[in-house]
Amino acid sequence: MVRALRQWLETHELPAIIAAVLGVVVTLSVLLVVGGYLAVTP
Protein backbone atom coordinates (compact mmCIF):
# COMPACT_ATOMS: atom_id res chain seq x y z
CA MET A 1 0.00 0.00 0.00
CA VAL A 2 2.72 2.48 0.98
CA ARG A 3 4.84 1.48 -2.01
CA ALA A 4 1.89 1.88 -4.39
CA LEU A 5 1.07 5.28 -2.95
CA ARG A 6 4.70 6.36 -3.26
CA GLN A 7 4.85 5.19 -6.88
CA TRP A 8 1.61 7.03 -7.68
CA LEU A 9 2.92 10.22 -6.10
CA GLU A 10 6.17 9.96 -8.07
CA THR A 11 4.29 9.60 -11.35
CA HIS A 12 1.55 12.19 -10.58
CA GLU A 13 3.48 14.48 -8.25
CA LEU A 14 2.50 17.93 -9.54
CA PRO A 15 -1.19 17.26 -10.28
CA ALA A 16 -1.62 15.61 -6.88
CA ILE A 17 -0.06 18.59 -5.09
CA ILE A 18 -2.19 21.04 -7.09
CA ALA A 19 -5.35 19.04 -6.37
CA ALA A 20 -4.54 18.88 -2.65
CA VAL A 21 -3.89 22.62 -2.43
CA LEU A 22 -7.09 23.43 -4.34
CA GLY A 23 -9.05 21.07 -2.10
CA VAL A 24 -7.73 22.73 1.05
CA VAL A 25 -8.44 26.23 -0.29
CA VAL A 26 -11.99 25.32 -1.35
CA THR A 27 -12.70 23.60 1.97
CA LEU A 28 -11.45 26.57 3.99
CA SER A 29 -13.44 29.07 1.92
CA VAL A 30 -16.63 27.02 2.25
CA LEU A 31 -16.11 26.74 6.01
CA LEU A 32 -15.57 30.49 6.29
CA VAL A 33 -18.70 31.28 4.26
CA VAL A 34 -20.88 28.82 6.15
CA GLY A 35 -19.45 29.92 9.51
CA GLY A 36 -19.99 33.57 8.67
CA TYR A 37 -23.55 32.89 7.57
CA LEU A 38 -24.29 30.95 10.75
CA ALA A 39 -22.71 33.70 12.88
CA VAL A 40 -24.81 36.43 11.23
CA THR A 41 -28.17 34.67 11.14
CA PRO A 42 -30.02 34.61 14.47
TORKOLKOL-603666 format. One line per field, with one value per atom (N, C-alpha, C): residue number from 0; atom name; y negated, x negated, z negated. Coordinates in steps of 0.05 Angstrom, whole numbers. Example, Ala and Ser with C-alpha at 12.3 -4.5 7.8 and 13.67 -1.06 7.14 Angstrom:
<sites>
num (0, 0, 0, 1, 1, 1)
atomo (N, CA, C, N, CA, C)
py (114, 90, 66, 45, 21, -1)
px (-264, -246, -264, -257, -273, -258)
pz (-156, -156, -156, -142, -143, -157)
</sites>
This chain:
<sites>
num (0, 0, 0, 1, 1, 1, 2, 2, 2, 3, 3, 3, 4, 4, 4, 5, 5, 5, 6, 6, 6, 7, 7, 7, 8, 8, 8, 9, 9, 9, 10, 10, 10, 11, 11, 11, 12, 12, 12, 13, 13, 13, 14, 14, 14, 15, 15, 15, 16, 16, 16, 17, 17, 17, 18, 18, 18, 19, 19, 19, 20, 20, 20, 21, 21, 21, 22, 22, 22, 23, 23, 23, 24, 24, 24, 25, 25, 25, 26, 26, 26, 27, 27, 27, 28, 28, 28, 29, 29, 29, 30, 30, 30, 31, 31, 31, 32, 32, 32, 33, 33, 33, 34, 34, 34, 35, 35, 35, 36, 36, 36, 37, 37, 37, 38, 38, 38, 39, 39, 39, 40, 40, 40, 41, 41, 41)
atomo (N, CA, C, N, CA, C, N, CA, C, N, CA, C, N, CA, C, N, CA, C, N, CA, C, N, CA, C, N, CA, C, N, CA, C, N, CA, C, N, CA, C, N, CA, C, N, CA, C, N, CA, C, N, CA, C, N, CA, C, N, CA, C, N, CA, C, N, CA, C, N, CA, C, N, CA, C, N, CA, C, N, CA, C, N, CA, C, N, CA, C, N, CA, C, N, CA, C, N, CA, C, N, CA, C, N, CA, C, N, CA, C, N, CA, C, N, CA, C, N, CA, C, N, CA, C, N, CA, C, N, CA, C, N, CA, C, N, CA, C, N, CA, C, N, CA, C)
py (24, 0, -25, -26, -50, -52, -29, -30, -39, -29, -38, -67, -77, -106, -122, -113, -127, -128, -105, -104, -122, -123, -141, -170, -177, -204, -212, -193, -199, -204, -189, -192, -215, -222, -244, -266, -272, -290, -317, -331, -359, -360, -344, -345, -338, -320, -312, -335, -349, -372, -394, -400, -421, -414, -389, -381, -383, -376, -378, -407, -424, -452, -464, -458, -469, -458, -433, -421, -435, -441, -455, -483, -497, -525, -525, -507, -506, -499, -480, -472, -495, -509, -531, -554, -560, -581, -574, -549, -540, -542, -533, -535, -564, -582, -610, -621, -615, -626, -615, -588, -576, -586, -588, -598, -627, -644, -671, -674, -658, -658, -649, -628, -619, -640, -654, -674, -698, -705, -729, -723, -699, -693, -687, -697, -692, -664)
px (-17, 0, -17, -37, -54, -71, -81, -97, -80, -55, -38, -32, -27, -21, -46, -69, -94, -99, -94, -97, -77, -52, -32, -40, -50, -58, -82, -101, -123, -115, -94, -86, -67, -51, -31, -37, -62, -70, -56, -60, -50, -20, -6, 24, 35, 23, 32, 29, 6, 1, 21, 25, 44, 72, 80, 107, 110, 89, 91, 93, 77, 78, 105, 115, 142, 163, 161, 181, 181, 157, 155, 166, 159, 169, 199, 211, 240, 253, 242, 254, 253, 231, 229, 248, 251, 269, 298, 305, 333, 338, 319, 322, 325, 309, 311, 339, 348, 374, 396, 396, 418, 416, 392, 389, 398, 391, 400, 430, 442, 471, 485, 474, 486, 482, 459, 454, 473, 480, 496, 526, 535, 563, 570, 593, 600, 610)
pz (0, 0, 0, -18, -20, 6, 16, 40, 64, 66, 88, 86, 62, 59, 67, 58, 65, 95, 109, 138, 151, 142, 154, 150, 127, 122, 140, 144, 161, 190, 199, 227, 230, 210, 212, 191, 187, 165, 167, 189, 191, 191, 207, 206, 178, 164, 138, 118, 120, 102, 108, 134, 142, 132, 136, 127, 97, 82, 53, 44, 56, 49, 55, 79, 87, 68, 60, 42, 15, 5, -21, -19, 3, 6, 8, 24, 27, 1, -14, -39, -59, -61, -80, -72, -47, -38, -44, -39, -45, -75, -91, -120, -129, -118, -126, -118, -94, -85, -102, -107, -123, -152, -163, -190, -193, -173, -173, -171, -154, -151, -177, -190, -215, -237, -237, -258, -254, -229, -225, -229, -220, -223, -252, -261, -289, -295)
</sites>
